[in-house]
Amino acid sequence: MLAELCCKRRPGFWRMLVVAVCMALLGCLRAQGLQGHVSVVLLGATGDLAKKYLWQGLFQLYLEEAGKGHNFSFHGTALTATEQGQEVVAKVLESLSCPKDVTPARCAELKDQFQRLSQYRQLKTTEDYVALSKDIEALVQREGLWEAGRIFYFSVPPFAYTDIARSINSSCRPGPGAWLRVVLEKPFGHNHLSAQQLAADLGSFFHEEEMYRVDHYLGKQAVAQILPFRDQNRKALDGLWSRHHVERVEIVMKETVDAEGRTSFYEEYGVIRDVLQNHLTEILTLVAMELPPDVGSSEAVLRHKLQVFGALRGLRRGSAVLGQYQAYSEQVRRELHKPAGFLSLTPTFAGILVHLDNLRWEGVPFLLMSGKALDERVGYVRVLFKNRACCAQSEQRWVAEQSACLPRQIIFHIGHGALGSPAVLVSRNLFRPTLPGSWEEVGGPPGLRLFGRPLSDFYVYSPVREQDAYSVLISRIFHGRKDSFITTENLLASWAFWTPLLDSLAREAPRLYPGGAESGHLLDFEFSGGQLSFSVQQPEQLVPGPGSAPAPSDFQVLRATYRDGPLVTAWPEELIAKLADDVEAAAVKAVRRFGQFHLALSGGSSPVALFQQLATGHYAFPWARTHLWLVDERCVPLWDPESNFQGLQTHLLQHVRVPHYNVHPMPVHLHQRLCAEEDQGAQAYAEEISALVANSSFDLVLLGMGSDGHTASLFPQSPTGLEGEQLVVLTESPSGPRRRMSLSLPLINRARRVAVLVMGRLKREITLLVSRVGHEPKKWPISGVQPVSGQLVWYMDYEAFLG
């Protein structure tokens, strides 16, 4: 009855009275020690991050809190169909692990409890969000509980944030007296402007106190210990933690792995955006901020962190050194289908010199460094103190606890490296530190040395129980500890600090390094007079230097005709730039005239470069008003690497903000079957096009041309889709995967504009042949592309056109 009374909507005075009574009754329940029901909704529950970290983190939360009177339900959600999603989540839940001190029998019992509280559902439409909210309300009422709050964890690409936020705000907020916490994963923008736009979009749906932006480094145990360490050792550090005694601060994250398999992401972000702008900058604020009287106050901590950004001295070109491991450009060419001569300027290594202009830190260099394909995997913060001592005795007689000549340093060892685990190390000639009971003093492997000194020179402390960063952060989200997350103000302040440097480095050629131990001293750097420079003289330049890298404007775009239609031909990079400009112009024109832009895209390798160009170089593109359709699709699941939609998702959708309901994949996978005639997937797609696209006339259709003259998935010697009334057809490819779904030629020819992209020397022969034939679509389907009232434009690179 209580839940029913609280949930009914009544106008005016009665509604206010009901809310007041509800709040009073809920207060009584709280006073009795009942903690209430918390619903955790994991969006993207079948994705890699969720499978690897988030479900385990939620299980850890359940282990910690269930015995304290809290009542939970866990809702895994995604766009994945219900049955398939349930199978994925079931496997993840079965793989969960318990802490080492839990017996196998008890662990099995706890896992069973957690599994019974966890379920998967597809969350796609507004109606789905409404149904989820009603189910939560029904569960709370059925159990005789009151609702404490809801957590929504966005483990989804940022382009989907706004649409999901709108649905939660309109259809899935908890009722009066319950809190809402929305958890967001990076990247939070690409620069200051894009971060502002994303923040504004989210701010229109959520209050600042409801948003928790995750930087998982703030959950690393050594990083999370920085402020408590400074607080518990105030007396010892008060006279040391300043420019008078600190020589420099090093904040480092090194990786041995390279970017292989992630070059699409890395080409857009690079090492500075990926690591330094967020992880290392957040650590810098924890080291440099003024310590508030109460470090347990989230508001005070966040306010003092923000003050650090106000003291940061602006970065200049000389504040950075950049590197790139030698195999990177080849990886980009292979994975992103770049031309043979393509050389990337994206840095995979960066060293940055940061200064703060305030009384505490004036003149102290903060050195931030990160990179891939380096000699070791390690992360640490090293505070090195000045040493003015001169010892008369030889080094062999120096005693760690007494000698002033030994280096004095405090190290927050984040993980990996020689130690292999989180640790806090303090030189014995400084002071014996105080740490909380969850940390214990430990020894180390005999003979181990750190920064040139034996481990015995340090007091070494490690966590009694190691915890994954996401488990730590999920617990803090549950307890509402905002100081472990990125506020909107801090986010924008960070981007305002980094964006000018990123702009100035955009055309800088990084130093090449072999990778691993072979790099030797190539990446060593030094600072002088506010400038950074490499210590070793630049080796032979293997990539174009500053100012010498050819830009697209250095090449001429040739205009001609081909099959009586306009032809644009250029080198590959310039051709793609021109096509991207033309697509954007068509989009802007369509949105201005009709309010929306319908774009149909082909799959395969040729459009990949276009997708990347649109994703990274066209920030004015009207994505919010754009509908994306597929020209053709292989009859494989949409998550299969062979899927055209998967290619579109990887190279475009995850980088731009297209509303998810404006993305229209072909329905090749229905009822657990692929392209079955009885499922009528082609008919369903045709009906969707007829319903949304005026006169079924796309604003622009992008096609390719196969070496046999096929286009879309319309193949020679096959009449399917070449004529007739069908808009979408099932076809057979001469090569695998054989079964395809494709737009028909009559539908393609209804388009207002058709662009045919042809690239590579292997297309030279068919290009020459098709230039001579007439209208013979049964032999060469591409020859049947003749828009009825639209325009056909050919885009060919020099190799395809001239050989």
N, C-alpha and C positions, 0 to 999 in steps of 0.2 A: 504493500500500500504506500509506503514511503516513497519508493522509486516512482510509482505511478503518479503520486501527488506532485512530486518534484518535476516530472518530465512534461506534465500537461501545460500547454500554453494558455494563459488567461490574460485578457486585456486589462489595462489600467490598474486600478487599485488592487483588485483581487490577485493579479499576477505579482505585484510587489509584495503583497501579504504572503502569498505562497512561498516566494523566494526567501523571505525573511524567516518564515517558519522552518523551511528546509535547512537553511544555514544554521539555525539554532539547534535543530535536531542533529545535524551532522557534527556540530560542535560537541554535543553531548556524547556522540559515539566516539569522537576522537579522545575526549576526556576519559573514556573508559579504556583507552589503550588499544582500540581497534584501528589498524593502520589503513584499511580500505583496499580497494581493488585498483591495480595498475595494469593498463593494457599497453603492450609494446608491439608496435606495428613496424615490421622490417620491410621496407620497400626495396625491391631488387634482391629478394631473399634467395634467388637461385644463382646469383652472380658470384664471381671469383672472390671478391672481398668478403661477402657474406659467408661463403662456404669455408674460407680459410680462417677468418678471425671473428666475425660478428656473432654467429650462432654460438661459438665457444664462449665469447664474452657474455652473451645473454644467459647461458647456462651457469657461468660463474656468478653472475648477479643473483640468479635464483638460489644458488647454494649459499650465498652470503646473507640474503635477506628473507628467504621464505620462513626461516625459523623465528623471525622477529615480529610476526603478526601480519606481514604483508601478504596480499593475495594477488596472484599474477595470471595473466593470459598472454600468450605470445602468438602473433599473427604474421606469418610469413606471406608476403605478397609479391607479385611481379606481373608482367604482361604475359608470361608463360601460361599456357592452357592448364586448367586445374589438375587433370590427371598426371600430366607430365611434371608439373611443379611439385605435386605431392610425392612423386617418386624421388625427385632430386632432394627435397627437404628430408624425406625419410632416411636417405643414405647419410646425409650430413648429421642428423640427430643420432644415428647409430654410431657415428665415429667420434662423438664427444668424449672428452677425457676428464677425469676427476683429479684433484690435487693428490700428491703422493701419499699424504697421510690418511687418505680415505681407503678403506678396505674394498676389495673387488665386489663383495656382496652388497655393501652399502652403496657403492658407486652404481651398480646395476639398478638398485632400488630408486636412487635419485634420478638417474637417467629416465627410468620408466615414468616417474612423476612428471618430469619436465616434458617428455614426449606427449603425455596425455594433456598437458596444458598448451601444447603447440599445435598449430594447424596451418595449412596453406590454402590460400584462395587467390583467384585472379582478381587484380585490381586495375581496372582499365577505364571504366566510364564513371560519370557522376553517379549513376544509379548504383554502381558497385560500392562507392564510398558511403552512400546513404545506407545501403544494406549492412555494411560493416559497422557503422555507428549503431544501427538498430540492434544488431547481434550483440554488441558490447553491452548496450543498455539492458537487453534481455538477460544476458548472463549475470550481470550485477544484481538485477532484481531477483532472478531465480535463486541466487546464492544468499540472498538477504543481506547484501553488503551495501556500502556506499562507494561511489567512484572517487578515488583519490586523484587520478590523472591519466593522461595518455602520452606515450612517447612515440613519435614517428621518426624512424631512422631512414634518411634518404641515401641508400646505397645505389644511386642511379646517376647517369650522366647529368651534368649541370643544365643542359638544354631542356631537360624535363622538369626542372625545379618549379618554374612558374606555374605550369599547368597543374602539377600535383598540389602545390601550395593553394591554388585557387579552389581545388576540389576539397581539400581538408578544411579550409576556412569556411566554405559554404555548406558543407555536408557532413563533416566528421569531427567538429569540435566537441569537447566534453561539455556537460552542463554546468550550471552555476556551482561555484565552490570547488571545482576540480581544475587542476592545472594542465597546461599543454606544453610539451617540450618537443621541438623540432630539431633534428640533428642533421647537419649538412657536411658533406665531404668536399675537399678541394678537388680541382682547382676552383678558386673563387675569383674568376676573371683572368684576363690575359695582360691587362695593364690597368692604369688608374681609371680610365673612362669606362671600360667594360665592367670593372668591379663596381663602379658607381651605379651602372645600369642594373646589374644583377641585384645589388643591395636595395635599390629603389623598388624593383619588382617584388622582392620578398617582403620588404617593409610595408607594402600595401596590403599584405595578408596577415602578417605576424607582428606582434610586439617584440621589441628588442630582447626583453627578458625571456621570451619563448624560444629564441634561436640559439643553437649551440653549434658553432662552426668548429669542426674537428681538425686539429693538427696533431696527428698521432704521436709526434715527438714529445708533446707535452704530457703524454701518458707513460713515456719511458721512465723507469724508476729513478735513474740517476738524474734526469732532467727535473722530474717532479720533486726531487730532494733539494734542489738548489735553494729555494726560498726557506724551507724549514731548516736547512743547514745554516744559512745566514742568520736566521732568527735565533736558533738555539746556541749559536756561538757569537752573539752580538758583542759580548765583552772582549773577546779575543780579537774580533775582526774590526771593531770600531776604529782602531788606530792603524789598520793595515789596508782596508778596502778603499783605496783612493789613489790619486795620481802621485801622492808623495811616496808611495811604497810599491805600487804595481808597475812593473816594467811593460808588460803587454798581456793581452788576453787572446787566446787562440780558440776558435770554435770550428770544429773539423768534422766532416763526414766523408769518408773515403769508401769506395766500392771497387771490388775486383771485377764484377760483372760489367759487360758493356750494354749497349742499347739495342742489341739484336732482338727483333720481334716487337720492339716498341718504338721504332723510328718514326712512325706516324705521329705519335704523341710527342716524341723528343724534338722533331723538326719544328713543331709549333711552340714548344715551351723552352727547351734547352735547360742547362744545368742551373742557371740563375733563377728562373721562374720555378723550376721543379723543386729546388732544395733551399737556396739561399734566401729568397724573398719570404719564405714561410718558416721552415724548420729552424734555420740558423738565426734568423732575425728574432724569432720568438725567444730563443735561448739567450740572445744578446740582451733582450729587455729584462730577463730574469736576473742576469748578472749585474747589469748596469743600473737598474731602478733603485730609487731611494726606498729603503725598507720601511713600510708603514708600521705604526705601533702595534697593530694587530694583523698579522699575516693570515689569520683565519677569516678576515673580512674580504669577501670576494670583491665588493665595491671598491675598497681601498686599494687592493692589489691591482685591479684593472685601471684605476685612476692613475696610479704611480707608473704602470707600464706605459700608458699613453703619454705621460710626461717625457719618457725617454725619446719618443719620436720627435718631440718638439726640440730636443737638444741635439739631434743628429745633424752633423755637417753634411751638406749636399755632396753627392758623389760626382766625380768628374771622370773623363776618359782615363786619366792617369791613375785612377783609384783601382783599376782592375788589370789583371793578366788573364788571358784566355788560352785554352788548349783544346785540341780535338784529337782523339786517338785515330791512327792512320787508317784503320779499316772502316771507319764510320761512313764516309762518303760512298764507299762500295756497298755497304749495307743499305743505305738509303736508295741507291740506284736499283738495287735488287728488289727491295721490299715495296718501294713506292713507284717502281717502273719509270725511273728517271732515265734520260738519254745517257749515252755512254760517256759523254764529256762532263756530266754534271758534277760540280764540287759544292758541297754544303759549307756554309759559314756558321753553322750552329755549334756553339761551344759545348764540349762534354766535360770540361774542366774549367774552374774559375777560382781565382784568388782575389779577394776584395779587401781593401784597407778602409776601415770605418773609424771616424773620430766623433766624439761627443764634445760639444762646446758647453760645458758646465763646470762648476768649481770642483766637483769630485773627480771628473775624468779628463779634464783638459790635457791634451798632449799624449794621452795613453792610446796606443794603437790597438784596435780590435781587428784581428785578422780572421776573416771568414774564408773557408776553403772547402770545396767539394769537387768530386770528379768520379768518372767511371773508368774502368779498365786501368785501375791503379795497382800498386804493389801489395796492398792489404785492404781488408775490410775492417773498418774501425770507426767509432764515433767518440768524440771526447770534447770537453771544455777544459782548457788549461789556463790557470791564472798563475803567471810567473812573476815573482816578486823581485824587486831590485836587490842587488847584493853589493854592498860597499866594503865588505870585509877583505882583509889581506892577512892570510895566515902564514906564520913563520915555519910551522911544521909541515912535513911532507904529507901528501894526500893519504898515504897509507896509515897515518896516525889520526886522521880525522874521525871523530865519533859522531854517528848520525844524530843523536839527540842533542849534541853540544856544539858541534863545529858550525860557526857562522859562515864558513867558506863554502859549504855545500849549497847547491841550488835550493831555493825555497819556493815551493809551489803547492797549489791545491788543484786537484784534478777530479772532475766529474766524468768518470769513464762510462759512456753510454752503453757500450756493448761490443762484442766480438773482439778482434785484436788478440794480443798475447794473453790478456786476462780472460777473455771469453765470456765475461758476465758483467752486469752492472756493478759499479764500485765507486766509492768516494775515497780518495787518497790525499793525505795531508803530510807534508814533509815533517819529519820528527823534530827538526830544528825550528819549527814554527810553534805549534802547540798541540796538545792532545785534544782532539775534537769531541764534542758531544753529539750523538745521533739518537734518534728514537729507538724504542725497543724492537721495532721491526727490522732493524739493521744490527749486524753483529761484526765484531772485529775478527778478521781472518788472517791467515798466513797466505802464502802463495807458493807456487812451484819453485823448488830450489834452483838458483841460477837465473831466474827471470829478471830482466832489466827493463826499465821503463824510462824513456827519454834519457838514456845514457846512465841511469843510476840503478843499483840493485833494488829490488822491491823492499828489502829490509830497511831502506832509508825512509819508508813511509809508514804511517798508520793507515791500515787498509780496512775498509768496512764494506760489506756486501749485504744485500737483503737476505733476511732469514728465509723468505720464500719468494722466488722470482715470479713475477706476474707479467703477462702480455700487456702491451700498451693499451689495446682496445678494451681489455677487461678492466683496467684502471679507469679509463675514460667513461665507459658505460656506467660504472658505479658512481662516478662523479656526476654524470647526467642525472641519474636516479636521485641523487641527494641534492641536486640543484646547485652544484659548485661551479659557478660561471667563470671563476678565475682560471680554470684549465682550458678555456676555449677562446675563440677569436671574436671579439665584438666588432660591430660594423665600424665604429670609429677607429679601432686599431687596424682593421683590415685596410681601410682607405688610407690611413696614415702610412702604412707599410708600402702600399702601391705608389703613393705620392713620393715616397723616398726613392723607390727603385726605378720607376718608369723613365725618368730623364736619363739615367745611366743606360738602361736597355735601349732606348732610342739612339743614343750616341754610339752604341756598339753594334748596331744592326748590320753594318757593312764591314765590320772589322774581321780580318782573316785570323783565325786562331792558330797558335803554334801547334804543329803536328807532333805527336809523340807515339812511339811504338806500342805502348801499353804494358802493364805489369812491371816486373823488375827491369825489363829492357829499357825502360824510359830513363833509367839512371838519374842524372841531375838536371834533365831537360826542363822539369817543371819547378825546380827550386826558384824561389823569388825572394826579393828583399825590398825594404822600404827606406825611403830617404826623402825628407822634405815634403811629406804628404803624397809621395808618388810611389807606385809599385813598379817593379821591373823584374824580368827574369834574370837570375844570377849568371846563367850560362849564355854566351853569345848565340844569337839566332842562327840555327843551322840553315843549310840551303833551303830556300823557299820552295815549297812543293805545291802551294796553292796561290792564287793571285793575291797580291798584297792589297793594302788599302788603296782604293781608287782605281785599281787595275782590274777588279773583277767585272766582267762584262755585264751590263744591265740589259734588260730587254729592249730598252730604247736605243741601244747601240746597233740593233739590227733593223733592217727595213722589212715591213710587211708588204708583200707583193699582192696586188689585186689583179685578177684575171677572170676568165670564165671557164666553166667545166660543165659539159652536157647542157649548155645554154643557160647555166645558172651562175651566180656569183661564186668566185673562188678566192679564198684567203689562204696564202701560203707563206711560211716563214720557218725559222728554226724552231725546234719543239717548245722551248721555254717561252719564246715570244708568241708562238701560235696559241698556246694555252692561255697566256695572259690576255690575248686579244679575244679569244672565245669567252673567257670568264667575264671580260668587260661587256661583251655583247649579251651574254645571258643576264647580267645584272641590269643592263639597259632595258632589255625586254621585260624583266620583272618589274622595274620601276614604272614603266609605261603601262603595263597591264594593271598594276595596283591602282595607278592614278585613274585609269579608265573604268575598271570593273570592280575594284576593291580587293581583288585577289589574283594570284598568279599560279597557273597550273603547269607544272613542269614534269615531263616524262623522261626518265633517264634509262639508258642502256647499261648493261653490265660489262664485264670483261676488264681487260687491263688498260685499254686506251683512256677511259674516262677518269682513272684514278688521279692522274695529275691535275685534271680539271677540278675534281672534288676538293683536292688539297688546296688548290689556288683559291677556290671559293671560300673555303673554311678559314684560311689564314690571311687573305689579302682583301677581303670585301666586307668590311664591317658595316657599311651602309646598306647591305642587301636586305630587302624587306622579308626576312625569314618568317616573321610572325604572320604574314599574309600569304605565304607560299604553301601550296599543296604539292607534295612529291609523290609521283607515281612511277611504277616500273614499266619499261617497255617490254621486257621479257624476264623470265626467271627459270632457273633449272629446277627440276622436280626433286628437290632435296629439302630437308628441314631448314628453316630460316637461320638457324644458328650454325649450320654447316659451312665450313670455309669455302665450299664451292658455290654457295648461295650468292646471287647478285645483291640481295638485300643486305647480307652480312658485309659485303664490300662497301656498300653505301653507308652502313652504320659505322664501320671502322674508319673510313676516310672522310666522311662528311658529317653524318648526323650527330656523332658524339662531340663534335666541335662547334656546332651552331645551335641556335635556339629555335628550332621548328616545333610548333605545338604538336604533341604526339598524335592528336586526332587529325592532323594534316598530313600524316605519313601513311601511305597506302601500299603496303606490301601485297604482292600477289598471293591469293589463297591456294597455294600448292599443297598445303599440308592440312587436310581436314579429316576428322574422325580417325586419326592415327594412320591415315593412308596418304600416299603421294600421288596427286593428279589422277585420282580415280574418276572415270567418266560419270559415275552415278552420284558423285559428290557435287557436281555442277559448279566447280570452282571458277571455271572460265565465265560461265553465265553470271555468277555472283559478282565477279569483278566488272563485267560489262554493265551490270545494273548499277553498281556503285559509281562508275564513270558517268553513266547517263543521268544519275541523280544529282551529281555534284558539279559536273563540267557542262557548261552551257553548250548546247548543240553537240555535245561530245567532241568539242574542238579544243584541244590542248593549246595553250599559248605558245609552248615551245616543246618540241620533241627532239631529243638528242639520240642520234643513231651512230653506229659504227659500220664498217664494211669488212666482211671476212675475206680471206684470200680466195674463197670460192664464189664470191659475189653475194653471199647471204647478208641479210641485215635483220636486226632484232633476232628472233628465233624463227625466221622464215627462210627455208633452205631450198636450193635448186632441186629440180625434179620432184618437188612436192607441191601439189596445188593448194594445200591447206593454208588458209588465211590470205591468199592472194586476191581473192575476189569474193563477192557475196555480201550478205547482210551481217554476218557475225563480226562483233567488235573485238572479241578476245577468243583465242583458239588454243588448243593443245596440239603440239607438233612433235616431230621426231628428228633429233639431230644425228648426223652421220657419226658423231663422236660422243663419248660419254661426258656427263650424264645425258643419256639419249633423250629422255622425255623432257619436254619444255612446255611452258605457257608463254604466249606472246600476244601483243597487240596485233591486230590484222592490218594488212596494207590499206584497206579502205578507211580504217580508223586513223591510221598515221596520216593519210592524205587529207584528213579533215583539219589538220593542225594549222594554226595561223603562221607558224614558222617551224621549219625543220632544219636542224643543223646536223651534218654528217662529218664526223671526225675520223680522219684516216692518218695513221702515223706509222713510220718504220719502213725500212728498206724492203721487208718481205711483202709489203703491199704494192710495190711498184708495178709488178706484172698485172695484177687485177685492175689497178688504177688505169693503166694504159688500155687494157681490154675494154673496160666499161666505158671509156671515153669514146669508143668507136661503135658501140652497139646502140640499137634503138630501144623501144619499149618491149623488152622480152623478160618479164618477171619470172616466168617458169624456168628459164635458164639462169638468169641473174636477178634475183629478187630485188637487189638494190636499184635496178633500172626501172622498177615500178614505183619508186618514190617520186611522186609528182603531185604536190599539194594542189587541191582543187582551186582554192582561192587564197592560199597562203604563199609563203616564199621558201624556197629551198636554197641553203647556203652550204657550200663545201669548205671544210677546213682541213688542209693537208700540209704536213711538214715537207721540207725539201726532199727528204729521202724517199717518201712515198710518191711525190710528184715528179721528181727529176732523177731519182735513183742514185 
